[in-house]
Amino acid sequence: MRGENHIGRKEALSKMGRYAVLTAIGTYIVLTPNLAQSSSPPDPGGNPFD
């Protein structure tokens, strides 16, 4: 029962590898404090509740 959307094992592993690399890069960027601070907007200062 193979449909039109069937892909081979080699192609599936290749696609999974790409997603794994992208996930690892995204996780590294989010969890690295120095990179996260450099990409956040500057502190406007003052108390927003005054």
C-alpha positions, 0 to 999 in steps of 0.5 A: 500500500504505497501511495503517491506521498511515499518517500524512501528511508534515505530521503526521510533520514535526510529530512529528519537530519535537516530538522534536527540541525535547525532545532539545535541551532534555534535552541542554542540561540535561545539558550545562549544568554549573550546572544539573547541579550544582544538581540533584545531591544534596549531598556527604555528606562523609567518605571512604566507603571508611574 
